[in-house]
């Protein structure tokens, strides 16, 4: 059974009501599938328009890529 547990929610910069939500999803693709991290974007703060599912094994690479992207914008 899929269970979504919200880990963190914060305001989406540049919007009036937008939110970014980071959640753990248990059994996202059916019984016995590995947990994933879900990143959702809701421009109105409620209805998710974009969602990314990241396997936990890829989080370090994702963090590195995000840090590189941030550094390139300075």
Backbone as JSON Lines, residues from 0, in Angstrom:
{"i":0,"aa":"X","n":[0.84,-1.17,0.0],"ca":[0.0,0.0,0.0],"c":[0.89,1.24,0.0]}
{"i":1,"aa":"X","n":[0.65,2.15,-0.93],"ca":[1.42,3.37,-1.03],"c":[1.06,4.32,0.12]}
{"i":2,"aa":"X","n":[2.1,4.81,0.79],"ca":[1.92,5.78,1.87],"c":[2.83,6.96,1.59]}
{"i":3,"aa":"X","n":[2.27,8.18,1.59],"ca":[3.05,9.4,1.37],"c":[3.18,10.13,2.7]}
{"i":4,"aa":"X","n":[4.44,10.38,3.1],"ca":[4.73,11.09,4.35],"c":[5.46,12.38,4.02]}
{"i":5,"aa":"X","n":[4.81,13.51,4.3],"ca":[5.44,14.81,4.03],"c":[6.6,15.02,4.99]}
{"i":6,"aa":"X","n":[7.78,15.34,4.44],"ca":[8.97,15.58,5.23],"c":[9.22,17.07,5.44]}
{"i":7,"aa":"X","n":[8.93,17.87,4.4],"ca":[9.17,19.31,4.48],"c":[8.35,20.01,3.42]}
{"i":8,"aa":"X","n":[7.88,21.2,3.75],"ca":[7.17,22.04,2.79],"c":[7.67,23.47,2.97]}
{"i":9,"aa":"X","n":[7.91,24.15,1.85],"ca":[8.37,25.53,1.93],"c":[7.85,26.32,0.74]}
{"i":10,"aa":"X","n":[7.9,27.66,0.87],"ca":[7.38,28.55,-0.16],"c":[8.21,28.45,-1.44]}
{"i":11,"aa":"X","n":[7.51,28.54,-2.57],"ca":[8.14,28.56,-3.88],"c":[8.44,30.01,-4.25]}
{"i":12,"aa":"X","n":[9.7,30.36,-4.33],"ca":[10.11,31.74,-4.63],"c":[9.48,32.21,-5.94]}
{"i":13,"aa":"X","n":[9.1,33.48,-5.96],"ca":[8.56,34.08,-7.18],"c":[7.07,33.86,-7.37]}
{"i":14,"aa":"X","n":[6.41,33.22,-6.4],"ca":[4.97,33.01,-6.49],"c":[4.29,33.58,-5.25]}
{"i":15,"aa":"X","n":[2.99,33.79,-5.35],"ca":[2.24,34.3,-4.19],"c":[1.87,33.2,-3.22]}
{"i":16,"aa":"X","n":[1.49,32.03,-3.75],"ca":[1.01,30.94,-2.9],"c":[1.75,29.63,-3.12]}
{"i":17,"aa":"X","n":[2.7,29.6,-4.05],"ca":[3.36,28.36,-4.44],"c":[4.11,27.67,-3.31]}
{"i":18,"aa":"X","n":[4.14,26.34,-3.38],"ca":[4.81,25.52,-2.37],"c":[5.66,24.44,-3.05]}
{"i":19,"aa":"X","n":[6.75,24.1,-2.39],"ca":[7.55,22.93,-2.74],"c":[7.38,21.96,-1.59]}
{"i":20,"aa":"X","n":[7.04,20.73,-1.9],"ca":[6.84,19.71,-0.88],"c":[7.78,18.54,-1.14]}
{"i":21,"aa":"X","n":[8.46,18.12,-0.09],"ca":[9.36,16.96,-0.16],"c":[8.74,15.87,0.7]}
{"i":22,"aa":"X","n":[8.53,14.7,0.1],"ca":[7.86,13.61,0.8],"c":[8.56,12.28,0.57]}
{"i":23,"aa":"X","n":[8.37,11.35,1.5],"ca":[8.77,9.96,1.31],"c":[7.54,9.21,0.8]}
{"i":24,"aa":"X","n":[7.75,8.36,-0.19],"ca":[6.66,7.54,-0.7],"c":[7.05,6.08,-0.5]}
{"i":25,"aa":"X","n":[6.25,5.37,0.29],"ca":[6.46,3.96,0.56],"c":[5.7,3.13,-0.48]}
{"i":26,"aa":"X","n":[6.38,2.13,-1.03],"ca":[5.82,1.26,-2.07],"c":[5.16,2.07,-3.2]}
{"i":27,"aa":"X","n":[5.94,2.96,-3.82],"ca":[5.38,3.86,-4.83],"c":[4.86,3.17,-6.09]}
{"i":28,"aa":"X","n":[5.44,2.03,-6.42],"ca":[5.08,1.35,-7.67],"c":[4.49,-0.03,-7.41]}
{"i":29,"aa":"X","n":[3.93,-0.21,-6.22],"ca":[3.31,-1.48,-5.87],"c":[4.05,-2.18,-4.74]}
{"i":30,"aa":"X","n":[3.49,-3.3,-4.33],"ca":[4.01,-4.07,-3.2],"c":[5.48,-4.4,-3.37]}
{"i":31,"aa":"X","n":[6.23,-4.2,-2.29],"ca":[7.65,-4.53,-2.22],"c":[8.57,-3.67,-3.1]}
{"i":32,"aa":"X","n":[8.07,-2.52,-3.6],"ca":[8.96,-1.62,-4.33],"c":[9.62,-0.68,-3.33]}
{"i":33,"aa":"X","n":[10.84,-0.25,-3.64],"ca":[11.64,0.58,-2.73],"c":[11.04,1.98,-2.58]}
{"i":34,"aa":"X","n":[11.18,2.53,-1.36],"ca":[10.75,3.9,-1.1],"c":[11.49,4.85,-2.03]}
{"i":35,"aa":"X","n":[10.83,5.97,-2.34],"ca":[11.45,7.04,-3.13],"c":[11.18,8.37,-2.44]}
{"i":36,"aa":"X","n":[11.94,9.37,-2.86],"ca":[11.72,10.74,-2.42],"c":[10.9,11.42,-3.5]}
{"i":37,"aa":"X","n":[9.85,12.11,-3.12],"ca":[9.01,12.83,-4.07],"c":[9.14,14.32,-3.83]}
{"i":38,"aa":"X","n":[9.39,15.07,-4.91],"ca":[9.44,16.53,-4.83],"c":[8.3,17.05,-5.68]}
{"i":39,"aa":"X","n":[7.38,17.75,-5.02],"ca":[6.2,18.27,-5.71],"c":[6.19,19.79,-5.72]}
{"i":40,"aa":"X","n":[5.69,20.37,-6.82],"ca":[5.56,21.82,-6.95],"c":[4.08,22.14,-7.16]}
{"i":41,"aa":"X","n":[3.55,23.0,-6.3],"ca":[2.15,23.44,-6.42],"c":[2.16,24.96,-6.55]}
{"i":42,"aa":"X","n":[1.86,25.48,-7.73],"ca":[1.9,26.92,-7.95],"c":[0.87,27.66,-7.1]}
{"i":43,"aa":"X","n":[-0.27,27.02,-6.84],"ca":[-1.31,27.65,-6.02],"c":[-1.26,27.19,-4.57]}
{"i":44,"aa":"X","n":[-0.26,26.4,-4.23],"ca":[-0.11,25.92,-2.86],"c":[-0.9,24.67,-2.54]}
{"i":45,"aa":"X","n":[-1.69,24.19,-3.49],"ca":[-2.56,23.04,-3.24],"c":[-2.43,21.94,-4.28]}
{"i":46,"aa":"X","n":[-2.64,22.29,-5.55],"ca":[-2.67,21.3,-6.62],"c":[-1.28,21.13,-7.24]}
{"i":47,"aa":"X","n":[-0.7,19.95,-7.12],"ca":[0.65,19.71,-7.62],"c":[0.63,19.69,-9.15]}
{"i":48,"aa":"X","n":[1.43,20.59,-9.76],"ca":[1.55,20.63,-11.22],"c":[2.74,19.81,-11.71]}
{"i":49,"aa":"X","n":[3.82,19.75,-10.91],"ca":[5.02,19.01,-11.28],"c":[5.44,18.13,-10.12]}
{"i":50,"aa":"X","n":[5.93,16.95,-10.46],"ca":[6.4,16.03,-9.43],"c":[7.58,15.25,-9.98]}
{"i":51,"aa":"X","n":[8.58,15.07,-9.14],"ca":[9.74,14.23,-9.5],"c":[9.88,13.15,-8.45]}
{"i":52,"aa":"X","n":[10.1,11.92,-8.89],"ca":[10.36,10.81,-7.98],"c":[11.83,10.46,-8.09]}
{"i":53,"aa":"X","n":[12.52,10.51,-6.96],"ca":[13.96,10.28,-6.93],"c":[14.25,9.06,-6.05]}
{"i":54,"aa":"X","n":[14.88,8.01,-6.6],"ca":[15.3,6.9,-5.75],"c":[16.3,7.4,-4.71]}
{"i":55,"aa":"X","n":[16.2,6.89,-3.51],"ca":[17.12,7.32,-2.45],"c":[18.58,7.12,-2.84]}
{"i":56,"aa":"X","n":[18.86,6.11,-3.67],"ca":[20.23,5.85,-4.11],"c":[20.79,7.0,-4.96]}
{"i":57,"aa":"X","n":[19.93,7.86,-5.5],"ca":[20.37,8.96,-6.35],"c":[20.4,10.32,-5.66]}
{"i":58,"aa":"X","n":[20.06,10.37,-4.38],"ca":[19.97,11.66,-3.69],"c":[21.3,12.39,-3.64]}
{"i":59,"aa":"X","n":[22.4,11.7,-3.36],"ca":[23.7,12.38,-3.3],"c":[24.06,13.01,-4.65]}
{"i":60,"aa":"X","n":[23.8,12.3,-5.75],"ca":[24.07,12.84,-7.08],"c":[23.17,14.04,-7.37]}
{"i":61,"aa":"X","n":[21.91,13.96,-6.94],"ca":[20.98,15.07,-7.13],"c":[21.45,16.29,-6.36]}
{"i":62,"aa":"X","n":[21.85,16.11,-5.11],"ca":[22.34,17.22,-4.3],"c":[23.55,17.86,-4.97]}
{"i":63,"aa":"X","n":[24.46,17.04,-5.46],"ca":[25.66,17.55,-6.14],"c":[25.27,18.37,-7.38]}
{"i":64,"aa":"X","n":[24.34,17.85,-8.17],"ca":[23.89,18.56,-9.37],"c":[23.22,19.88,-9.01]}
{"i":65,"aa":"X","n":[22.42,19.89,-7.94],"ca":[21.77,21.12,-7.5],"c":[22.79,22.15,-7.01]}
{"i":66,"aa":"X","n":[23.81,21.69,-6.3],"ca":[24.86,22.59,-5.83],"c":[25.64,23.19,-7.01]}
{"i":67,"aa":"X","n":[25.91,22.37,-8.03],"ca":[26.59,22.86,-9.24],"c":[25.74,23.9,-9.94]}
{"i":68,"aa":"X","n":[24.42,23.62,-10.04],"ca":[23.52,24.57,-10.7],"c":[23.48,25.89,-9.94]}
{"i":69,"aa":"X","n":[23.42,25.81,-8.63],"ca":[23.39,27.03,-7.8],"c":[24.69,27.81,-7.96]}
{"i":70,"aa":"X","n":[25.82,27.13,-7.93],"ca":[27.12,27.8,-8.06],"c":[27.27,28.47,-9.42]}
{"i":71,"aa":"X","n":[26.68,27.91,-10.46],"ca":[26.81,28.48,-11.79],"c":[25.98,29.76,-11.95]}
{"i":72,"aa":"X","n":[25.06,30.01,-11.03],"ca":[24.21,31.2,-11.09],"c":[24.73,32.35,-10.25]}
{"i":73,"aa":"X","n":[25.86,32.19,-9.6],"ca":[26.41,33.26,-8.75],"c":[27.19,34.26,-9.58]}
